[in-house]
Amino acid sequence: MIVSDVPIRLVDMIGSALMIVFSFLCVHRAVRLRRSQTDNVVWTYMLWLCCCLAGFAVSRSGGHILKQFFSLAGQPDLWDGLRPFAGGINTFLLIIVAAATLFFNRVWHVYQQITMDRRALQDTHQELLALNQDLEKRIQDRTDALIHQEKQMAHADRLASIGKLSSGIAHEINNPLGVIQGYTQLLLRGEPEDSQRRKDLQVILKHAQSCKSIVEDLLNFARRSQPEMADINIHEVIEETLVFIQHRSKMESIRISKEFAENIPHMRMDEKKIKQVLINLVMNAAHAVEQDGTITIATRFDESNRRLEIDIADNGYGIEEKNLTRIFDPFFTTKSTGEGTGLGLAVSYGIAKSHGGDIRVQSRVGKGSVFTLLLPVSGSEGGGANG
């Protein structure tokens, strides 16, 4: 029994034809991928590979189809003449595939290296930007510090000049005021209690004493005497100051809020002068809130800077920005005539500086003000000011 080989030949021809079709479909897909991402080297390599394999499929499958066709036509010798050419084409195409693979393998490594270098450049660029921003910030901070120092030096020079002038004026006025007070008191001794003359003399004495108080403020501002240091409990000093103020001022309707920190050590300061500073700051806050206001006194200890910070905040009208740079100038005041001499903050500022400290202020119109008294801590560490 002889079995026909025609089905086998048909399968070979159909399979070869399908190989050609599938190879061109792969080329079509590779072309679409290449167009979607023109800078992707992988898709470029796939396009080259598919094209070479499509050529190999045409050569290889075409050879199979021609072989079967010549064999069925009874002329197998014709295929024997074409076989070397088909084999040469196939070998050439495989060489191209191998060369393209090696080439794109090298290109892929170069591409990865370029990508890594680009990322490194981007990271370096970001670091340079961060360093540049940090440098600009440092320069700005340094510039602001220099401007602040220049303002402080100018302010100190101005205070020194005004202090010398104030001292001279105070000494010249003090003696005549003492004479006026003395003679007025002598005249009062001989006047009846209900006489008009006695009332007039009392008015003279009252205003002379007011002038005397102003002269004493001038002398306190001009003297700048060295503080008499002693160990104190700052919370006790604040409490005594508030009691003193409340007994001598109309502050019944003003709420006093205290927020004392518990880690405040005992400190070495001039108690009388610190009380004077606190009195001036609290009285200014009371004047700002007038009636039904709130004054908050808070303490805290900055351990990193070894510094005590005392905030005296009010919810009054606040200080206009144009006046913030002048509030520590002698004789500058926003109060009405007769309500202040403009020396309280100047004297307080001088006392803070003599202790190695400072006074800072923050204010918003309509929101209130916060005066912060900064004092260095140099006293003993035993016990805290928790009272």
C-alpha positions as CSV (number, residue, x, y, z in Angstrom):
1,M,0.0,0.0,0.0
2,I,1.4,3.4,-1.1
3,V,0.5,6.4,1.0
4,S,0.3,9.8,-0.8
5,D,2.6,12.6,0.4
6,V,0.4,15.4,-1.0
7,P,-1.1,16.4,2.4
8,I,2.3,16.7,3.9
9,R,3.4,18.9,1.0
10,L,0.3,21.1,1.4
11,V,0.9,21.5,5.1
12,D,4.5,22.5,4.4
13,M,3.4,25.1,1.9
14,I,0.5,26.5,4.0
15,G,2.8,26.7,7.1
16,S,5.4,28.5,5.1
17,A,2.8,31.0,3.8
18,L,1.6,31.6,7.4
19,M,5.2,32.2,8.6
20,I,5.5,35.0,6.0
21,V,2.1,36.5,7.0
22,F,2.9,36.4,10.8
23,S,6.3,37.9,10.2
24,F,4.8,40.9,8.4
25,L,2.2,41.2,11.1
26,C,5.1,41.4,13.6
27,V,6.8,44.1,11.4
28,H,3.5,46.1,11.4
29,R,3.2,45.9,15.2
30,A,6.9,46.9,15.7
31,V,6.3,49.9,13.4
32,R,3.4,51.1,15.5
33,L,5.4,50.7,18.7
34,R,8.3,52.6,17.2
35,R,6.1,55.5,16.2
36,S,4.5,55.6,19.6
37,Q,7.9,56.1,21.3
38,T,10.5,57.3,18.8
39,D,13.2,57.7,21.5
40,N,12.8,54.2,22.9
41,V,15.8,52.1,21.7
42,V,14.0,48.8,22.6
43,W,11.3,49.4,20.0
44,T,13.9,50.4,17.4
45,Y,15.7,47.2,18.0
46,M,12.5,45.2,17.8
47,L,11.7,46.9,14.4
48,W,15.1,45.9,13.0
49,L,14.8,42.4,14.3
50,C,11.3,41.9,12.9
51,C,12.3,43.2,9.5
52,C,15.3,40.8,9.4
53,L,13.2,37.9,10.6
54,A,10.5,38.8,8.0
55,G,13.2,38.7,5.3
56,F,14.4,35.4,6.6
57,A,10.8,34.1,6.7
58,V,10.3,35.2,3.0
59,S,13.5,33.5,2.0
60,R,13.1,30.4,4.0
61,S,9.4,29.9,3.5
62,G,9.6,31.0,-0.2
63,G,12.3,28.3,-0.7
64,H,10.0,25.6,0.8
65,I,7.1,26.7,-1.4
66,L,9.2,26.7,-4.5
67,K,10.7,23.3,-3.6
68,Q,7.2,21.7,-3.2
69,F,6.0,23.5,-6.3
70,F,8.9,22.2,-8.5
71,S,8.6,18.7,-6.9
72,L,4.9,18.6,-7.8
73,A,5.7,19.9,-11.3
74,G,8.2,17.0,-11.8
75,Q,11.2,19.4,-12.1
76,P,13.1,19.0,-8.8
77,D,16.4,19.8,-10.6
78,L,15.3,23.5,-10.8
79,W,15.2,23.7,-6.9
80,D,18.7,22.1,-6.7
81,G,20.0,25.1,-8.7
82,L,18.2,27.7,-6.5
83,R,19.1,26.1,-3.1
84,P,22.5,27.7,-2.8
85,F,21.1,31.1,-3.4
86,A,18.3,30.6,-0.8
87,G,20.8,29.3,1.7
88,G,23.1,32.2,1.2
89,I,20.2,34.7,1.7
90,N,19.2,32.9,4.9
91,T,22.8,33.0,6.2
92,F,23.2,36.7,5.3
93,L,19.9,37.6,7.1
94,L,20.9,35.6,10.2
95,I,24.3,37.5,10.2
96,I,22.4,40.8,10.1
97,V,20.2,39.6,13.0
98,A,23.2,38.7,15.0
99,A,25.0,42.0,14.2
100,A,21.9,44.0,15.0
101,T,21.5,42.2,18.3
102,L,25.1,42.9,19.3
103,F,24.9,46.5,18.1
104,F,21.7,47.3,20.0
105,N,23.0,45.5,23.0
106,R,25.9,47.9,23.1
107,V,23.5,50.8,22.4
108,W,21.3,49.7,25.3
109,H,24.2,49.8,27.7
110,V,25.2,53.2,26.4
111,Y,21.6,54.3,26.8
112,Q,21.4,53.1,30.4
113,Q,24.7,54.9,31.2
114,I,23.3,58.1,29.7
115,T,20.1,57.7,31.7
116,M,22.1,57.2,34.9
117,D,24.3,60.2,34.1
118,R,21.2,62.3,33.4
119,R,19.6,61.3,36.7
120,A,22.9,62.1,38.5
121,L,23.0,65.5,36.8
122,Q,19.4,66.2,37.8
123,D,20.2,65.2,41.4
124,T,23.3,67.5,41.4
125,H,21.1,70.3,40.0
126,Q,18.6,69.9,42.8
127,E,21.4,69.9,45.3
128,L,22.9,73.0,43.8
129,L,19.5,74.7,43.9
130,A,19.1,73.7,47.6
131,L,22.6,75.0,48.4
132,N,22.0,78.2,46.5
133,Q,18.7,78.8,48.4
134,D,20.4,78.0,51.7
135,L,23.2,80.4,50.8
136,E,20.7,83.2,49.9
137,K,18.9,82.6,53.2
138,R,22.2,82.8,55.1
139,I,23.2,86.0,53.3
140,Q,19.7,87.5,53.9
141,D,19.9,86.5,57.6
142,R,23.4,88.0,57.9
143,T,22.3,91.2,56.1
144,D,19.3,91.5,58.5
145,A,21.5,91.0,61.5
146,L,23.9,93.7,60.3
147,I,21.0,96.1,59.7
148,H,19.7,95.3,63.1
149,Q,23.1,95.9,64.7
150,E,23.5,99.2,62.8
151,K,20.1,100.3,64.1
152,Q,21.1,99.3,67.6
153,M,24.3,101.2,67.4
154,A,22.5,104.3,66.0
155,H,19.9,104.0,68.8
156,A,22.6,103.6,71.4
157,D,24.4,106.7,70.1
158,R,21.2,108.6,70.1
159,L,20.4,107.5,73.7
160,A,23.9,108.5,74.8
161,S,23.5,112.0,73.4
162,I,20.0,112.5,74.8
163,G,21.2,111.1,78.1
164,K,23.9,113.7,78.4
165,L,21.5,116.5,77.5
166,S,18.9,115.1,79.9
167,S,21.4,114.9,82.7
168,G,22.4,118.6,82.3
169,I,18.8,119.8,82.0
170,A,17.7,117.7,85.0
171,H,20.4,119.1,87.3
172,E,19.6,122.6,86.2
173,I,15.8,122.2,86.8
174,N,16.1,120.1,90.0
175,N,17.4,122.8,92.2
176,P,14.8,125.5,91.4
177,L,12.1,122.9,91.8
178,G,13.3,122.0,95.2
179,V,13.3,125.7,96.2
180,I,9.7,126.0,94.8
181,Q,8.5,123.0,96.8
182,G,10.2,124.1,100.0
183,Y,8.8,127.7,99.9
184,T,5.3,126.4,98.9
185,Q,5.3,124.0,101.9
186,L,6.4,126.9,104.2
187,L,3.6,129.1,102.9
188,L,1.0,126.3,103.4
189,R,1.8,126.1,107.1
190,G,0.3,129.5,107.8
191,E,-2.8,129.3,105.7
192,P,-6.2,128.4,107.0
193,E,-7.7,125.1,105.8
194,D,-10.6,126.6,103.8
195,S,-8.8,129.6,102.2
196,Q,-8.5,130.1,98.5
197,R,-4.8,130.9,98.9
198,R,-4.2,127.5,100.4
199,K,-5.9,125.8,97.5
200,D,-3.8,127.7,95.1
201,L,-0.6,126.8,96.9
202,Q,-1.6,123.1,96.9
203,V,-2.0,123.3,93.1
204,I,1.5,124.8,92.8
205,L,2.9,122.1,95.1
206,K,1.1,119.3,93.1
207,H,2.6,120.5,89.8
208,A,6.0,121.1,91.3
209,Q,6.0,117.5,92.5
210,S,4.9,116.3,89.1
211,C,7.8,118.2,87.6
212,K,10.1,116.7,90.2
213,S,8.9,113.2,89.2
214,I,9.7,113.9,85.6
215,V,13.2,115.2,86.5
216,E,13.8,112.0,88.5
217,D,12.9,110.0,85.4
218,L,15.3,112.1,83.4
219,L,18.1,111.4,86.0
220,N,17.3,107.7,86.0
221,F,17.5,107.6,82.3
222,A,20.8,109.6,82.2
223,R,22.6,107.8,85.1
224,R,22.6,104.3,83.7
225,S,24.1,103.1,87.0
226,Q,25.4,99.5,87.3
227,P,22.8,97.1,88.6
228,E,23.1,95.7,92.1
229,M,22.9,92.0,91.5
230,A,21.3,89.5,93.9
231,D,19.6,86.1,93.6
232,I,15.9,86.5,93.1
233,N,12.8,84.4,92.3
234,I,11.4,86.1,89.2
235,H,7.8,84.8,89.9
236,E,7.8,86.4,93.3
237,V,9.1,89.6,91.8
238,I,6.2,89.6,89.3
239,E,3.6,88.9,92.0
240,E,5.0,91.8,94.2
241,T,5.0,94.1,91.2
242,L,1.3,93.3,90.4
243,V,0.3,93.8,94.0
244,F,2.1,97.2,94.0
245,I,0.4,98.3,90.7
246,Q,-3.1,97.1,91.7
247,H,-2.9,99.0,95.0
248,R,-1.9,102.3,93.3
249,S,-3.7,102.1,89.9
250,K,-7.3,101.8,88.8
251,M,-7.1,98.3,87.3
252,E,-10.1,96.7,88.9
253,S,-11.8,96.1,85.6
254,I,-8.7,94.7,83.8
255,R,-8.2,91.0,83.9
256,I,-4.6,89.8,84.7
257,S,-3.7,86.3,83.4
258,K,-0.5,84.6,84.5
259,E,1.1,81.7,82.7
260,F,4.3,80.9,84.6
261,A,6.6,78.1,83.5
262,E,7.8,75.6,86.0
263,N,11.4,75.3,84.9
264,I,12.6,78.9,85.7
265,P,15.7,78.8,87.9
266,H,16.6,81.4,90.5
267,M,18.3,84.4,88.8
268,R,20.9,87.0,89.6
269,M,19.5,90.5,88.9
270,D,18.8,93.9,90.3
271,E,15.4,93.4,91.9
272,K,14.5,97.1,92.1
273,K,15.3,97.8,88.5
274,I,13.6,94.7,87.2
275,K,10.5,95.7,89.1
276,Q,10.7,99.2,87.5
277,V,10.8,97.6,84.1
278,L,7.8,95.4,84.9
279,I,5.9,98.3,86.3
280,N,6.5,100.3,83.1
281,L,5.5,97.5,80.8
282,V,2.4,96.5,82.8
283,M,1.2,100.1,83.1
284,N,1.7,100.6,79.3
285,A,-0.4,97.5,78.7
286,A,-3.1,98.8,81.1
287,H,-3.2,102.1,79.3
288,A,-3.5,100.3,76.0
289,V,-6.5,98.1,77.0
290,E,-8.2,100.8,79.1
291,Q,-11.4,99.2,80.5
292,D,-12.5,95.5,80.4
293,G,-9.2,94.4,78.8
294,T,-6.9,91.5,79.4
295,I,-3.2,91.5,80.3
296,T,-1.3,88.2,80.1
297,I,2.0,87.7,81.8
298,A,3.9,84.6,80.7
299,T,7.3,83.3,81.6
300,R,9.5,80.7,79.9
301,F,13.0,79.5,80.0
302,D,15.0,79.0,76.8
303,E,17.5,76.4,77.9
304,S,19.5,76.4,74.6
305,N,20.2,80.1,74.9
306,R,20.2,80.2,78.8
307,R,17.7,83.0,78.7
308,L,14.5,84.0,80.6
309,E,11.7,85.4,78.5
310,I,8.8,87.3,80.0
311,D,5.9,88.2,77.7
312,I,3.5,91.0,78.7
313,A,0.7,90.9,76.2
314,D,-2.5,93.0,75.9
315,N,-5.5,92.9,73.7
316,G,-5.6,96.7,73.2
317,Y,-5.5,98.8,70.1
318,G,-1.9,98.0,69.3
319,I,1.0,100.1,68.0
320,E,1.0,101.5,64.5
321,E,3.9,100.2,62.4
322,K,5.3,103.7,61.8
323,N,5.8,104.1,65.6
324,L,7.4,100.7,66.3
325,T,10.9,101.9,65.6
326,R,10.5,104.9,67.9
327,I,8.8,103.5,71.0
328,F,12.1,103.2,72.9
329,D,13.2,106.7,72.0
330,P,13.2,109.1,75.0
331,F,10.3,111.5,75.2
332,F,8.4,109.7,72.4
333,T,4.8,108.9,73.5
334,T,1.4,108.4,71.9
335,K,-0.4,109.2,75.1
336,S,-2.3,112.5,75.5
337,T,-0.5,115.5,77.1
338,G,-0.1,115.0,80.8
339,E,-0.5,111.2,80.7
340,G,3.1,110.3,80.0
341,T,6.6,111.7,79.5
342,G,7.8,109.1,77.0
343,L,10.6,108.0,79.3
344,G,9.2,104.7,80.7
345,L,10.2,102.5,77.8
346,A,13.5,104.2,77.3
347,V,14.4,103.7,80.9
348,S,13.2,100.1,80.8
349,Y,15.2,99.4,77.6
350,G,18.4,100.8,79.3
351,I,17.8,98.6,82.4
352,A,17.4,95.5,80.2
353,K,20.6,96.3,78.3
354,S,22.5,96.9,81.6
355,H,21.6,93.3,82.5
356,G,22.8,92.0,79.2
357,G,19.2,91.5,77.9
358,D,16.8,93.1,75.5
359,I,13.2,94.2,75.0
360,R,11.4,93.2,71.9
361,V,7.9,94.1,70.7
362,Q,5.3,92.6,68.4
363,S,2.1,94.5,67.6
364,R,-0.8,94.5,65.2
365,V,-3.3,97.3,65.1
366,G,-6.6,96.2,66.4
367,K,-5.1,93.0,67.9
368,G,-2.9,94.2,70.7
369,S,0.8,94.1,71.6
370,V,3.3,91.7,73.1
371,F,6.4,93.1,74.9
372,T,9.1,90.5,75.6
373,L,11.7,91.1,78.2
374,L,14.8,88.9,77.6
375,L,17.2,88.4,80.4
376,P,20.2,86.1,80.5
377,V,20.3,83.5,83.2
378,S,23.5,83.5,85.2
379,G,22.4,82.8,88.7
380,S,22.5,79.6,90.7
381,E,20.6,76.6,89.4
382,G,19.3,75.4,92.8
383,G,15.5,75.6,93.0
384,G,13.1,76.9,90.5
385,A,10.9,80.0,90.4
386,N,7.7,78.1,90.7
387,G,6.0,80.2,93.3
